[in-house]
Amino acid sequence: MKTIVLRPAELEKDFVQLANWFSIIEDDALSAQGLMEYYQKQKEVITQRVAENEKGELLGFYWIYFNTAESCNIDLFVEPKLRRQGFGKQLYEDAEKSVRVAQAKRMDITIADTDSESRAFAEKRGYSERWHFIPMRLNLDSFDDSPYDDIIAKLAKDGFQFTSMEELGNTEEAQQCLYALNDETNLDVPGRNGEPTWSSFEDFQKRVCQADWYKPGGQIMAIDTATGRWVAMSAISRFQNHAYNLHTGVDRRYRGRKLAQAVKVLALRHARDVLKVNIVHTDHNTMNHSMIAIDRKLGYTELPGTFVMRKTIE
């Protein structure tokens, strides 16, 4: 096995190459400046290393994002023409060592569902499939939202208020309501098995409400005016040249009333009219049949999927 040097990536020296590699991993263009800005704001929860040879040439990298004290996501990449030389093995061993030092218990990696080689690499190291995600894409140029006017009007007549975090002032009280609805509906997504996304309201505030992508106008919700209960929401934000519908959820007590369709359409109108984009992306795990059906009805088309593979450290 060839000897390599693992070191932290340097902003000016390495982030152009890292951005190129992330663009390959995510199949979406990422600028070095954007990656640097993201890293500088999130570096407290990121551990990263690049691999270089004796000539100082970059061979690959790993990037660990700690979602909580107990869980993390790992990205690992080796330049395609340099694979099968043991570089990936050395990078991964160092990455797992970093996770163990941090005393995290769950490691997730994302792999294209067509990439049998990477899946075999992960399985050999103790990973198993956790979720299968289907990315979806909608062209707003051909999106006709007029058929949903009657649905939204009827729901409003029935006592549902459609609003946004921006209209509610994005206050801490509103953020607590947003957290409660996000937490409840995320836990209710098929396949979550009761695993929380955030450890607390403070964690939600830091990772969502204080994130660069969080825009109060794109946090759309429905409130039952009879009870004051927040019952449905859909979050959308702009990322470079497209928007992403991050999460849509409905209180299980209010399902079957087309609230998900209503908040999704309002989010798409926000993307078109305010964010000024014509492409929207989203994704769902394959067990979330109801949301996939709604997005197909709205005109989303499916793209090649991904597996989330997990390893638990005892």
N, C-alpha and C positions, 0 to 999 in steps of 0.2 A: 504494500500500500504506500502510495506516495505521501510524503510529509507535506503538510500545509500549515499555514499560520492563520489562526483565528483571532480577529481583533474587532473592537467596536467600529462600526462604519462612521466615517467622518463626513460632516455635512457637505463641505465644498469639494472634497476629494472623491466621495463615493456615491452621493445621492442621485447623480445623473444616471449611473448604471443601475442603482436600486430601483429608480422610477421606471426604467426600461423593463426590468425584470418583473416588477409588479404589474406593469401594463400587460405582459404576457400572461401572468397568473390570473388576472382579473378580466382579461379580454376587453380592456377598456383603457384608453389613453390616460396616463397619469403624468403630471409634470414634476420635475425635480423640485421646483419651488413649492408646489402644493404638498409634496411629501415632506419636505423640510419643515414647513409650517406646522403640519400635522404632528410630526415627531416632536418638535419643540414644545408643543402644548400637551402632549401625551407621554412624554418620555419617562415620567414617574412610574408608568405601568407598562413600559415596553423594555424588553431586553433583546438586543440584536447583535449579531456578529456577521462579518464577511469573512470569506475564506480567500486567501491569496497564496500564490506559489512563490518560489524563491526569487522570481523576477519582479514580484510585486503586482502580478496580473490577477484580477479578480476572477474567481472560479464560481462563486455562488454565495448564498447567505441564508441565515435564518432570522426570523422576526417573531418574537413572542409577545402577545398582548394579553395581559392579565385582566380578565373581566372582573373577577373578584379575587379575594385572597385564596380561594380554593380552586378556581378554574381559569383556563387560559386557552387561547387559540394560537396555533403555530403555523407560520408560513415557512416553507423551506424550498429552496430552488438551487439547482446546479445548471450551469450553462449546458445546453443539450449536447454540444459536440464533445464535452468533457465528462460525460456520464460513464458509469461502469468502471470507474477507476478508484472507487472508495471515498470520494469526496463527500457524497451525500451521507454515507455512514458516519464519517467523522463529524460532520455538521450536526447530524441528528443526535449523536451521543452527547455532544456538548450542550445542545439545546435541552435535552432531557435532564442532564445534570443541573442546568440552571433552574429548571422547574422544580426539581427535588430540593435544591438549596432554598428556594422560595417557599417550600412546603405546600405547594399546590397539589390538589388531589386528582383533578380531571384535566386531560389534555385533548383538545379537539383539533383536527386538521381537515381541510376541505380539498377534495379531489374531484376532478372532472369525471363524470360517470362513464366516459369513454377511455379513461386512462388506466388500463389494467396494470401497467407496470408500476405506477405510483401506488395503486391499491395493494399490490402484492408487497411492495416495500413496507407499507404501513402495517399490513397484517402480520408480516414477519416480525414486527416489533411490538406486537400485542394489541393492535388497534382492531376494533370491530365497527361495523356500520351502525350509526346512531340515527341518522335521518337521510332521506333522499329528497333533494330540493329540485324544483322545477322553476327556472327563471322564465319570466314572461315579459313581453314587450308590446306596447300599444303606440300606434301612430295617431297622434291627436288630429292630424290633418284630415283623417277619414273618420274621426269619432263623431257620431251624431248623438248628442245628449238630450235632444228634444223629447224622445219617448219617456224620459224620466221626470219631466216637469209635473205630470199629474201625480206621480208617486210622492214626490217631495211636497207638493201642495196638500195632498190628502193627509200626510203625516203631520204637517204643520197645523192643519185643521183639527187633527186628533189631539193636539196639545203638545207636540214636540217642537222645541226651539232648536233651530240649527244655528250654530255660532262657531267662533274660533277663539283660541287663546288670545289672539290679538284684540278681538272685540271685548274680551273679558278682562283686559288689562294685564294679562300674564302675571297676575299676582301670585304670591306664595300659596294663598288659599286655593286659587284655581289650579296651581301646579300640584297641590296635594290631591285634588279631585282627579286630575289627569293621571297622576301616578296610580291611584286606586283603580281606575278603569283599565289602564294599561296592564297593571299587575294581574288583575282578575282575568282579563281576556287573554293575556299571554299564557297564563297557567292553564287556560281552557283549550288552547290549541291542541288538536289531536297529535299525540306523540310526545307532548311535553312531560307527561308523567309527574306532574306536580313540581317540576323543577323551576324555581323562581329565576327571573332574569336579573333582578336587582335585589341587593341585600337589605335595602331600607329606602325610605323616602330621600334621605340625604344622598345616597348612592345614585338614585334616579335623577335628582337635581344635577349632580355633578356630571353624570354620563349622558344625560339627555338635555335638560333645560339649559345647561351651560356649554353645550357642544356648539361648534361653529355651524353645523348643519341645521340646528334647531331654529326654525322660524315660526313665531307664534301664529302668523297668518295661515300657515300650512297645517296647523293642528286643528282639524275640523271635528266637531262633536255635536251630538244630539242630546238634549236635556228634556226629561219628562217634567213639564211645568207643573203637573199635579202633585208631584212628590219632591221635585228639585233634584232627582237622581240623574246622574250622568249615565247614559245607557248605550251610547254608541260613539265610536270615534274612527277617524282615518287620518293618518299622518303622511304628509308629502313634503319633500324638499328638493331643492335643485342641487345637482352635483355636476359641475362643468356644463356640458351641453345637453343634459337630459335631467328629468326629474325621477325621483324614486318614491314609490308608494311603500312606505316603510312597514306600517302595521295598520290593519283594520280589525276592529273587534266590536262585538255586540254583547251586552249583558244577556246571559242565557235566558233570563226571565222575559226578555223582549224580542226573542228571535221569532222568525216567521212573519214579520211585519214589513219586510223590505228595507229595514233601517241600514243594513250594510250597503245595499245598492245606493241608497240616498247619500250617505256620507262619502262613499267612493266617488260618486259622480260630482259632488261638490268639491272634492279634493282634485279631481281631474280638471274641473273648470278653473280652479285656482292655478294649477300648473299651466294651463293654456293662457289664461287671461292676465295673471299676475307674474308668474315666473317666466312667462314668454318662452316656453319650450314646446316642441312638437313631438318629442319622444318621452315616454314614461316606461320605467322598468319596475318590476316587482318580483317576488319569488314566494313559493309556498312549498312546504313539505308535502310529499305525495299522499299523505293521509288526510290532508285538509281538503276533502272533496268539495265541501260547500263553497269555500272561497275560490277554488280553482274554477268551479262552475260559474260563479258570478263574473269572474274576470274573463272567461271565455265569452260569456254573454255580452260583456262590454266591448269585446273585440280584440282582447289581448291574444297574441300568438305565443306558442311555447318555443323555448330555446333549449339547446343542449343542457342537461342537468348536472348536478354535483352531489357527491356523497359527503356527509360530515361523518368522519371516523373518530372514535373516542377510545382513549386508554385511561383506565383508572389506576392510580397509584395507591397501593394498600399501605 
